[in-house]
Amino acid sequence: MTRTPAGRLFRTATGHDLVLTRMFRAPAADVWASLTESERTARWFGPWEGDAGPGRTIRVQMAYEEELPWCEVHIDACDPHRRLAVSMTDSYGTWLLEFALTEADGTTGLRFVQHLTSVEGIAEVGAGWEYYLDLFVAARDGSPRPEFDEYHPAMTPYYEALAAAEAAPHA
């Protein structure tokens, strides 16, 4: 199956934000549960353990990565059913991530943001988040789980073009 990349890159005061969105025919409370309950995160990202709450750190197992690594996830902000901001630390460094939910007329929009200090490696990062968010969709609607090779290297030119456009001088 051919996947269409949809990420956007926005310049910020500290670097760039990689933004991806998905829509769900479900209330925000249900989508929130898929983002925060360990038995549900296990279906698309990995299970977690610990005492979750703002200012606390939990451990998450990345169930769809080779060797099933564990990483530390600090909960920076949590506004239930609306916004979750975390700092995830793994062998590649610290990832500043944010999930925002908006609900209208029985549909919930998910806006995922990774705050980047550099666009280096954006092709792999962008394809990776497209994959994980589509795993999230599949876990929620029961559709077949996607395969990572549908995303990378196929999405590389798209994300490299986003980075090149941001590197070009702005008039």
C-alpha positions, 0 to 999 in steps of 0.5 A: 500500500502506498502511504501519503505523507501529511506532516508539516514543518513550522519554524519556531523561536527554538527550531521547528515543529513537526506537526501531523494530524489525524481525525477520529469519529469518537469522543475526545475522552475515548481518543484520550484513553487510547493515548494514555491507558497502558493497555491501549498504548500497547496496541500502537506504541507500547505499554508503560509502567509507573505512577503517571501524572504531571511532573512524573516520569514513567517507563514506556516499552517501544513495542514496535521497535527492534529489541523492544527498548524501554525509554523514560517519559516525563509528563510535562503537562496534562490537561485530560481529554485536551492536551498531553506534553511529554519529554521522551528520552531514549538512546537517540536523545530527548524528544519533546512531544505534544498531543492536542485533542479537539472535539466537535460534532462527534469527531475528534482531531488529534494534533501531534507535534514534535518540537525540534531543535534541528531538522537533521534526520527529519526524513526518518523522524517524519516517516516514523511518526506517520507510521506510529500515528497510523498504528494508532488509527489501526488500533482504534478502528481495527484496520490492518496494522501498517508495515514500516517499509510502507513509510520509509524510505518512500516518504524520504523525498517528501520530508527532505523537501520540507527541510530544504524549504525551511532551510531556504532563505525566506523573503 
